[in-house]
Every structure is written in C-alpha cells, then in structure tokens.
Amino acid sequence: MTRRALPLLDARTAETRLCTYCPKLCRPACPVGSAEAREAVIPWGIMRAMHSLTRCEVPEADVPAVAATAWACTRCGNCRSLCLLDNPVAETLLDARADLHASGDAPDEARAVAEGFPQRLARIEEAAEALDFKHIPRGDGRTAWIPGCTSVLFESDRAVEAAEAVARLAPSGGCTVVADFCCGAPLLDAGDREGFLKHARRVAQDLGSYTHLVTGDAGCAHTLKVMYARLGVAATKWERVEHVAELAARNTHLLDALDEPREVIVHDACRLGRGMGVYEPPRAVLRALTGRAPTELAEHHERSVCSGAGGLLPVTRPDTAEALRRTLADEVREAAAGREAVVVTGCASSRRALRAEGIAADDVTMWVARALRREG
C-alpha cells in the first residue's frame, strides 16, 4: 500500500476517528445515504473511509473508489444537526478533497470541474457583458451587489431587476454591480484548494474597497462570508457580507405588499440556514410581502431537506442528485396539498433543481424586486 501525503486529513484524525467509533447517529440525517441506501456513503461510512486512508489501510486497487466517497456529500450540514458531538463532517471532507486532489486521487469528474474553471469564468464574463447596469445608482460606493454566477449564466434576464432592487435597499443609496464574478466555490468543491485560494485572493483584492457585500445566492454568501474567513482570504474592509434576504428583512417598511393568490412555501437553503444560521429573514420578507406567514415544509429550519444541487453532487453522482431533488419536490407537493403553490428559496441551484421537477420555484430577490417595482 502506497503512503500518500494527506496533511490536511492527517490533521483531522480526531474528527475521522470520532465518527469511526460512533453508533451511526447521522444515518437518518444524510440525504445521500438515504438516496443510495448504503452505509458507505453516510457520514459514518465516509469518515471511516477517510480514517482508513490516513492509516494506509486501503489496498491500492481500492483507493479510487474509497477516495470518491469524499465527493458523496452536498455539504448540506444536516448530519451535524443530529450529531451529539457536533463533529464537522463537511469541513473535514473539504480537507479530504483538497488532499486527494493534490495526490491525484480525485475522481475524474471533480478534476474536470477544476480544469474547466477558466472556461466557466469566460462564460460568466460574456454573459455579464450583455447586461446593462449603467442606470443603477452607485451611492457612496461602499456596497457591492453580486447576483451570483448561476443567475448570470442561466437567468440573466432577471439580473437587472435584482440590481435595481438592491440599489434601493442599500443603506448607501445604491450599489456597484459585480456580475462578472464567481466566488470560486466550484474549485473548493472539486478539491483544488490551491486554485481556490489563488482565485479567492484575487476576488478579495478586486472587491477590497467595499465594506458591504450583498448576494442573491446562498452558496455565494456562505463561500464569501464563511469559507473566505475560515481560509484566511477575506478582505479586511468587508464589514458585512450577507444574503439579500437579510438586507430586505431590515427594510420591510420599503416593501409594498404583493397580491399573491398562490400558497407561498418557504425552503431553507442549506448554506443559508445550517451554514449561516439565517432562517428568519426570508420568512420576515415573505410575511411583509404577502401579509401572512409562509407555509412550512414538513422538514424545515435545522432539519430542512437538501435539494442535492450542492457540493458537486450533480457532477460526481448525478443519479443521487436527481433522487434528492425528487425527494424535495415531493415534499413541496405534500405541503401544497393540491393547492396552487410557489416555493421561495434563497439558493439559485435549489431553485433550478425544483424547476427541473416541474415545481413553481422562485427566489427572495425577485419577490423583493416585484414589490419595489409596484411601489415605484
């Protein structure tokens, strides 16, 4: 058996050992494990496999299959909601991915994402160039609005409306739109830690003059606020990094009520809720816009259901990702109980996943934009 250099994973021995000797309390919380019905891909099984890699207990022929389980995770964090020891599984597996990418043991699909990142940036820049933000007031130049690359690439027709809304809500009286932007999360999820850090430092330099960053995507918000800080690459001038739901919740007095006949269901995005503890702001915004509390899914807040759209799961395990999005779609239909309904989420990837299942899904940003458009 070949000994691999796994420095980050070696430093996580306490975490991987902790899961190894646990009685699998995480089993019902893991969406991947539930979808595949295999203990090898619940947190207990994956962490046990990572522990075996650090101890050089995996036969060389089995390393690719064992290493691939590090990518059998959406980083949804639901396992931690049931873990009595609060073991940071998602963070540990990110370190495992970084080591396995560096050692050449990452799955081909993950490596392809990292290698294709420059082309992704080029597509984002091209899509952003086609958008006209010249009329958006900049205010005092302290606030930057980041639509998120998923929105720019796939829903660019709505990006200008979103920018107009944020400009009206920003305390500085406007915002600078940064649409030709990716936070680098695909590199982080792929395991290319060196590439991520290089890209993140460039982002922090480019956005270093702003004190307030606002984004409409939960994944971007979590990466910029949590992961940049955790990995030591956040700009020193960033005083507040937040999701647009947080900004809007502080300014509900500016929002005009909407005439919305459909049942409004709220979805807690994994990165926004469990990742950042942001649960109430989306609900406060929806209450202000509709005059009533949104309908809750059967599993919500800390136990919300993952859409399967994060952590590169649609790339590394597409069948599993599809099963997860079907599960969430079924839960939405159950909450709707036959009524015409729309689910509102703060996650661009979850929104696209639900729409792929025929669910009417929207995001908080566009609802805020609708309200401000009516007011104006």
Rosetta blueprint (number, residue, H / E / L):
1 M L
2 T L
3 R L
4 R L
5 A L
6 L L
7 P H
8 L H
9 L H
10 D H
11 A L
12 R L
13 T H
14 A H
15 E H
16 T H
17 R H
18 L H
19 C H
20 T H
21 Y L
22 C L
23 P L
24 K L
25 L L
26 C L
27 R H
28 P H
29 A H
30 C L
31 P H
32 V H
33 G H
34 S H
35 A H
36 E H
37 A L
38 R L
39 E H
40 A H
41 V H
42 I L
43 P H
44 W H
45 G H
46 I H
47 M H
48 R H
49 A H
50 M H
51 H H
52 S H
53 L H
54 T H
55 R L
56 C L
57 E L
58 V L
59 P L
60 E H
61 A H
62 D H
63 V H
64 P H
65 A H
66 V H
67 A H
68 A H
69 T H
70 A H
71 W H
72 A L
73 C L
74 T L
75 R L
76 C L
77 G L
78 N H
79 C H
80 R H
81 S H
82 L H
83 C L
84 L L
85 L L
86 D L
87 N L
88 P L
89 V H
90 A H
91 E H
92 T H
93 L H
94 L H
95 D H
96 A H
97 R H
98 A H
99 D H
100 L H
101 H H
102 A H
103 S L
104 G L
105 D L
106 A L
107 P L
108 D H
109 E H
110 A H
111 R H
112 A H
113 V H
114 A H
115 E H
116 G L
117 F H
118 P H
119 Q H
120 R H
121 L H
122 A H
123 R H
124 I H
125 E H
126 E H
127 A H
128 A H
129 E H
130 A L
131 L L
132 D L
133 F L
134 K L
135 H L
136 I L
137 P L
138 R L
139 G L
140 D L
141 G L
142 R L
143 T E
144 A E
145 W E
146 I E
147 P L
148 G L
149 C H
150 T H
151 S H
152 V H
153 L H
154 F H
155 E L
156 S H
157 D H
158 R H
159 A H
160 V H
161 E H
162 A H
163 A H
164 E H
165 A H
166 V H
167 A H
168 R H
169 L H
170 A L
171 P L
172 S L
173 G L
174 G L
175 C L
176 T E
177 V E
178 V L
179 A L
180 D L
181 F L
182 C L
183 C L
184 G L
185 A H
186 P H
187 L H
188 L H
189 D H
190 A H
191 G L
192 D L
193 R H
194 E H
195 G H
196 F H
197 L H
198 K H
199 H H
200 A H
201 R H
202 R H
203 V H
204 A H
205 Q H
206 D H
207 L L
208 G L
209 S L
210 Y L
211 T L
212 H E
213 L E
214 V E
215 T E
216 G L
217 D L
218 A H
219 G H
220 C H
221 A H
222 H H
223 T H
224 L H
225 K H
226 V H
227 M H
228 Y H
229 A H
230 R H
231 L L
232 G L
233 V L
234 A L
235 A L
236 T L
237 K L
238 W L
239 E L
240 R E
241 V E
242 E E
243 H E
244 V H
245 A H
246 E H
247 L H
248 A H
249 A H
250 R L
251 N L
252 T H
253 H H
254 L H
255 L L
256 D L
257 A L
258 L L
259 D L
260 E L
261 P L
262 R L
263 E E
264 V E
265 I E
266 V E
267 H E
268 D L
269 A L
270 C L
271 R L
272 L L
273 G L
274 R L
275 G L
276 M L
277 G L
278 V L
279 Y L
280 E H
281 P H
282 P H
283 R H
284 A H
285 V H
286 L H
287 R H
288 A H
289 L H
290 T H
291 G L
292 R L
293 A L
294 P L
295 T E
296 E E
297 L L
298 A L
299 E L
300 H L
301 H H
302 E H
303 R H
304 S L
305 V L
306 C L
307 S L
308 G L
309 A L
310 G L
311 G L
312 L L
313 L H
314 P H
315 V H
316 T H
317 R L
318 P H
319 D H
320 T H
321 A H
322 E H
323 A H
324 L H
325 R H
326 R H
327 T H
328 L H
329 A H
330 D H
331 E H
332 V H
333 R H
334 E H
335 A H
336 A H
337 A L
338 G L
339 R L
340 E L
341 A E
342 V E
343 V E
344 V E
345 T E
346 G L
347 C L
348 A H
349 S H
350 S H
351 R H
352 R H
353 A H
354 L H
355 R H
356 A H
357 E L
358 G L
359 I L
360 A L
361 A E
362 D E
363 D E
364 V H
365 T H
366 M H
367 W H
368 V H
369 A H
370 R H
371 A H
372 L H
373 R H
374 R H
375 E H
376 G L
